[in-house]
Structures are given as C-alpha cells and as structure tokens.
Amino acid sequence: MAIRPHRGVLPQVNRYACLMVPTCAARQLFDRTPLGIKDEAKWTPSGPDGISALPDDVIHHVLGFLPAHDALQTSALARRWRNHWKWMHSLGFAAVSGSVSVVVLKRLVDRLLLDIRAPLDECVIDIQGLHELTEEVGRLIRHAVSEFHVRVLKVSLERQVVSGHPLVSGNLVRLELHHVTVKGTILDFSSCTALEDLVMTRAHIHATKISSPSLKRLRMKKCYLFPSVYSATCISAPSLVLMELDDLSVTTPLLERMPMLETAFVRLGHSWTFRCELCPTWLCCGVCAGCIKFYLMELGSLSSARHLELTAPSVKFTVLRCPTFSKLTTLLLNEWCLAADFGALSCILQHSPILEKLTLLLNQAQQETYNTMEQLPTISKCLKVVEIKCTKLDDRLYDFLKILKIFLGREHLRYNLTSGQTEIPLKV
C-alpha cells in the first residue's frame, strides 16, 4: 500500500509520524540488524534482538505507530510476533486510489475487523478516492466504535458518504469528520454518552439534527448545511461550553438552548437560495418565520456566553427576540450590526448589562449614511474599551467614528483603532 502524508487536519501529534515515510522505513523499526553495523557479516541473527525483549504492552503501543498493513505483516517476523498486532493500541488505515487493488483493501478491512482484540485509544481512517470501499469504511467506523471501544476516532473520506443509524458507544470521547458527506441520523450522538469533542471540516451535512447531551466542544469549519424540506439543521447540545462555527454555508443552523455555553465564535458564510414556503415568490422577504428558519440565526441560545463573536457577510442574525446577555463581557461584531442606523448593535448593547469590551470589524468601506445622532439610552456601566479594526483608513471611516462616539456617549470610554497590525491613536 502506498503511504502518503495525512492532510493537515488529521495528525495533531507525532504518533502517526511513520505514516509519512515509505513503508520500508517503517519496517526498519523491526530490523534485527543493530544501528551502526554496516557489515551484515559481523551480525548474526542468532543474537537476541532488542525490541523482542520489550514487554508485550510496550510492543503493542509501538505497533500503533505503524499503518495497519505494516502492523499486520509483523506477524511473520517470528512465532512470538504472530498475534502482537492484534493487541495494538492505535490503528491507522490510509489508502489512496491507485495505490493498491480494492480487493486487497477489502480483505485487509475484513482481517482487521475479525482479529483486532484490544480496545483502541485512537483510530485514524484516511481514504482518498476509492468509493468502492464505502461499505467497508462504514463497517470499520462502526466496528471501531462499538467493538474496539475507541476513544478518539478521526475520519477523512474525500466526499464519501457516511450514513445509517446512530453510533453507540460509552467510550468515544473525540470524533473528527473531515471531507465527508453525512446523511441520515448518524449525527445523533445521544447514545455516545462520553463524547465531549466533535470536529467537522469541509463536510457536506444532509441531516436534520446534530445532537449530543454530553458534548462540551463543537468545532465546525467550512461546512455546508443542506436543509430538509421542513427545517434547517438543528444543533442540540445542552452541555456545550465552547462552540466554533466557522464559515458555514448554504443555510444557517437552528440552535437549541445551551445554558452552559461560555465562548461562541460564529462566522456565517453565504446562503444559497431556497424557496420559502411562506413567501409567494422565489424572492424571500428575509423576516418571516420561513425565511428566519433557513437564513437567519436567532441569538437566544447564545445568551449564556461570556465571550461572543458574531460575523457574517450580510445580515444573518436576527434581534427580533433579543435575549439578555447577563454574563457577556467581550463582544465582537462586524458590519452587519450597523445596518438600519445601528439597529442590531443598539439592541445587543442594551441587553448586555456587564459588557466590558466591544470590538467592531470594519473590513469594508462604510457606504451607508447613518441618521442617528442620539446617544444610546442605556449602556453597560462596565464598558471601558471600544476597539475598531479595519483594513483601510479613509474619511468615511472617521465620519463613522464620530457618529459612533455620539451614539455610545460615555466620555470615559477608550477607543482603539487598528489598521492591519498598526494601532493608531484615535482622535474624533
């Protein structure tokens, strides 16, 4: 099997470093010729080899550094090695289209499913191409979770479909899904009682719900959320402490209550056009219940956050039912909050009684004319710093800052203006 480096999303530590070297180099771990002896005639195989003298548990740990194909081949080294590979603590299964026949890979999967005995600390599955292996990969994923009792599972499948009924595990703590297409109810983790971390990157999600009562950290980056006929994708994670939704496209997710949330980073991407069942034409109004369901994110589920970042290329958040952010101390927003004479900004600030720092990202020149010249009636007495981050300085920006200062009032507020990496003294 041709061995290739994992994409950057998978290896976070060096335990799979040998996946990044040729197979022959990996086999040198078990070469009986000691390092430094170039003349093989001076070394006789009758002498003891160092690695065989190691305790079994150490050998099982070392085998976890090898790709599955090479780990299995160690069974031919000696009689004592016949079953060591079955007890390795980690499993790495990687294959690239054209590297080896599909028949061989299917046999390898069957052998792994049949013979691995030990609970796995970590399992990495990285398949590029090879859509003929979809069924075998699905079996390997479910077997790793239910039979191998894996604690950390990392899957990268280059747009292969993962579907079926929900996973069941009392051991799975961390799950990573990269470049996969997800369908059905497999993202219902209510039966994965130990799951705390879920990471998804560049995934195509055709699911009505992502749910987990135990999940504490959720990270989604560059994912596409495809809605059902009746609803957008719902995220239900009542134990969530950290949520990072970075560049989500097609539709916005529907968030359920998150009473333990401390930090939320939400950066929404561009939406696709879907017909709203409540609008008479294809041109959605953007404010009715049907449009809100697909295109706008309500903020009620984020009300427990202490640190909040909400950015979008246009208005994607609705403040029609703005909650009270009773714990919020730091807030970052971009241009979307300035529309309609600071309407959204005004609403959020008036519902953030202990806010200490406000940051505004102004990546575009302010073309809109603001009519508000009145001071905001109520604002957090704890607010000390307003930071403005922009990519370009021009007269329109300074005009905007003058209006903003009148709007916020509070003479003792400190205003910081940052353009690129340079902090500029603000005089307005």
N, C-alpha and C positions, 0 to 999 in steps of 0.2 A: 504493500500500500504506500503510495506516495505521501510523504509527510510534508505539511505546509504550516507556516505560522498561523496561529489563530488571529482573527481580526481583533482590533484593539479593544472591543467591548468585552472579550471573554477573559483573557488572563489578567488577573489583578495582582497575583503573586507569582513567584518563580517555581511553584511546584509542578508546572507543566512546561518548564523550560525545554525539556528534551523533546517536546512536540515540535520544536523549532529547529531541530538539527536532523541530518539524514538518519535513516534507520540504522545504518551500520554504526554510526557514532553512538546511538542509544545502546546498541548491543555491547559496546565496549565496557559498559557497567559490569558485565558478567564475564569479561575476558579473563582467562586464568593466567595470562602472562603478566607478571608484575610490571608496573610502570618503571621505566628506566633501563630495562633489559632489552636491548635491541637484537641480540643474537639468540634466537629461539633454541639453539642447540645447548645453550647454557641453562635452559629452564626445562625441567622435566615435569610432565603433568602428574607425576606420582605424588608430588608435594601437595600439601593442603592449600586450597585457595581461601583467601581472606573472607570473602563475602559469605561463603557457606558456613563459616564459623559464627556468623551473627545469629542472634536469637530469631526465632521464627517471626515474632511480631515486628521486628525491625525490617526483616526481608519483605514482609507483606507491605510495610509502609513504603519501602524503596520501589517495589513493583508498581505502586500507584503513580510513579513518575513516568512510566512508560506508556506509550499508546497501547490500546487493547491488543492489537495484532502482535506486537513485540512481547508483551507480557505473557501471552498465551504460548509463544514459542520457547519461553524459558523452561517449559515442561520437558523439553528434550535435552536439557543440559545434563541431568543425572537423575537417578531414581528418587533422590530426596527432593528434587525440584518438581516432581510430577504434578503435585497439587498446590504448590505455593501460590500460583497465580489466582487460584480460586478464592483466596483469602485476602487479596489486596484491598487496601482501604479506600483507594480512589480509582475511578475509571475514566479514561479519556478515549473517546471514539470520534475520530475525524476522518473524513473521506472527501475527495474531490472527484468530480465527474471526469472519467477517462483514466484515472489512476489505477484502477483495478476493476475486474468484472463485477457486475451486480450480483451474480451468482455467488461469488466468493464472499462478498459483503453480507449477503443474506445468511450464508452458512455461519459466518462469524457471529452475527447477532444471535442466531439460534444457539450457538455454543455458549455465548455469554449468558443468555437467559437460563440455560439449563444448568450451568456448572458453578456460577459465582455463588459463594456461600456466605461471605461476611457482610455485615452492614457497611454501607459506604458512607464515608464522610463527605465525599464530593464526586459528582458525575458531570462530565463535560461532553456534550454531543454537538459536533460541528460538521454539518453536511452541506456541501456546495453542489448544486445541481442534483443529479441522481433522484429524480422524482419517482423512480421505480421503487425507491426504498421507503416511501411514505408510510406504508403499513408497518414495516419492520421498525421504523423510528418511533411510531406511535406505541408499539408494543414495548420497545426499550424504555421509553419515557415512563409508561405506566408501571412496568416491572421495577424500574429503579425506585419509584416512589413507594409502591405497595409491598414489594418483596425484598428489595435491597435496603429499604429503610433509609434512603439517602437523606442527608441533612441539607446539602447545597446542590442544586441542580441548575446547570447552565446550558441552554439550548440555543443554537443558531442554525437555521434551516434554509435560508435564502428563498423565502416565499413559499415554502412547503406548507401544507395545511395541517394544523393540529386541531382536532375536533373530538367530539364524543362526550361521554358523561363526565361529571366532575371527578377530580383526583381525590383520593382518600389517603391520608397519612397523619400519624401522630408524631412524626419525626422531622418532616420537611420544615426547615427554618428560613431558607432563602431560595427564591426562584427567579431566574433570569431568562427572558424570552427575547431573542434578537432576530430580526428579519423573518419573522414567521407570520403566517396568516391564521388567525384564530376564528373558529366558528363554533356554534353550539353553546353548551353550558360549561365548557371546561374551565372557564374563568370564575366559576362558583367555587370558592375555596372554603366554604363553611365546614367541610369535613377535613380540612388540613388545620388541625387545632393548634399547631405550634408555629405556623407561618407568621413571620414578622417582617420580612423584606420581600418586596416584589419590584422587579426592574423590567421594563419593557422598552426596547428601542426599535424604531423603524418597523413597527408591527402594524399589520392591517387587521383591525378588530371588527368582526361581524358578530357582535354579541350584545345582548340586551342589558347585561349586568356584569360588573366586576365586584365581587363581594367576598369579604372575609371578616369575621368577628375578631380575629386575633391580630390582624395586620397593623404594624406600627409605622412602617416607612414605605411609601409608594413613590416610585420614580418612573415617569413615562416621558420619552423624548422622541420627537418626530414620528408620532404615531397617527394613524388615520382611523377615525371612528366613524364607521358606516352605520347609519341608523336602521332600525326596523321600520315597518310601516307605521307603527303606532308611537314609537318613542325613540329618543336618543339613548346612547349608552349610559347606564346609571352606575355610579360608583358608591358602594355601600361599605364603609369601613369605620365603624364607630370607635375603634381603639387607635385610630391613626394619630400619630404625633407629628410626622413630617410628610408633606405632600409636595412633590415637584412635578408639575405638568408643563413640559417644555415643548412648545411648538406642536400643539395638537391641531389637526386639520380635519376638514370635511364637515363635522358638526362639533358643537361643544358638549361636554359631558354634563349629565344631571347629577348633582352632588346631594347625597343624603347627609343626615346630621353627623357631625364629627365633634363631639363635646371635649375630646382630649387633645385636639389639634393645637400645636404651638407655633409651627412655622409652615407657611404655604407660599410656594412660588408658582404662579400660573401665568404662562405666556401662550396665548391662543394664536393660532395661525389663521389662514384664510379659509373661509367656509365655501362649500360647494352649494350649488343651487338645487334645493329640493322644494317641491310644491307643498305649501302649507294647506292642510285640508280646510282651514277656516278662512283662507283668502280666496276671493273669486277669480283671481288671475294668477299667472306664474310669478308676478311681481309681489313678493311677500311684503307685508307692511312693516314687519320688524318689531311690533309692540304687542300684537295679540298673543293669546295663550299658545297658539300653534307655532308661531314664529319663535317665541321665547323658548319653547321646548327644544327646538333644533339649533338655534343660533345664538341665544343669549344665556349667560350664566348668572344665576341668582346668587347673592352673597350670604344668604342666611346660614349656610353650612360652614362658613369661614369665621363666624362671629367669635369663636373661642381663641383665635390666633393671637399670638403676641407679636409676631413678625409676619408681614404680609406684603407680597409683591404681585401686582396685577397689571399686566401689559398686553396689548393687542394692537393690530394694525388699524383697527377701527373700533367703533363702539360694540363690544362683545359682552359687556357686563351690564346688568340692569340694577338700578337702585330703586325700583318701584316699591319694593318692600324691604327697604334697607334696615338691617338689624343694628343693634347696639354692639359695638366692638369694645366690650368692657375691659379687655386685657391688652388691647393693641397699644404697643409702644413705638414701633417703627413701621412706616408705610412707604411703599414705592409705587408710583403710578406713572403712566406715560400720557401721550396727548389725548387719548380717548376721554379722559376725565374732564377736559377743558371745554368740550362741546356745550352748546346752549348756555353760554355765559357761566362757565364753571359749575354747571348744574350737578354733575356727579361728584365733583370734588367738594362742593359745598355740603352735599348730603352726607358724604362719608365723614368729613371733618366734624360735623355737628353730632355724629353718632360715635365719636371716638374720644371719650372723656379724659383719658390719660395718655394720649399720644404725645411722644417726646420728639420725634424726628420725622419730617416729611421730605421725601425725595421725589423730584419730578424729572423724568427723562424726556428731553425735547430733541428728538432726532430729526425732526422736520421743521422747516421754517414756519413760523406761525402766520398763516394766511388769514385766519378768521379775525373778524372785528368783534371785540368784546364791549358790550354796552354797560356792564356792571361797574359802577363806581362807588358802591356802597360797601361798608365794612360788614363782614360776616357777623351775625348777631351773637352766636355762641361758638367758642373755640376752646380747645383744651388749654387749661392754665399751665399744663406741664410742657406744652410745645415750646422748644427752645431753638431748634435749628430747622431751617428750610434750605435744602440743597437742590440746586438746579444743575443738571448735567445735560450738556448739549454738544452737538457735533460742529456747529457753525455759529459764529457771532455776527450779528448784524443789527441794524437799527430797530427792526421789528421785534427782535428779542428784548431789547432794552425797554421798548414801549410796553411790551407784555409784562415785564418785571415790575414796572411802575404800577400797572393796574393790579398785579398780584399783591403787591405790598399794601395797596389801599384795601384790597379785598380781605387780606388776613389781619391787617391792623397790627396791634401789639408792637409797640416801638422797640421793645427789648428783644425781639426775635433776631437771630443771627442768620443772615443769608449768605450761602456759599455758592459760587458759580464755578463750575468745572467744565472746561472745553478740552476734550481729549484727555491728556494726562496733566494738564496745567490748571491749577486753581487760580482764579482771577478775583481780586478784591471787587466786591460788588458795591457800586455807588448808584443808588436810584433815588 
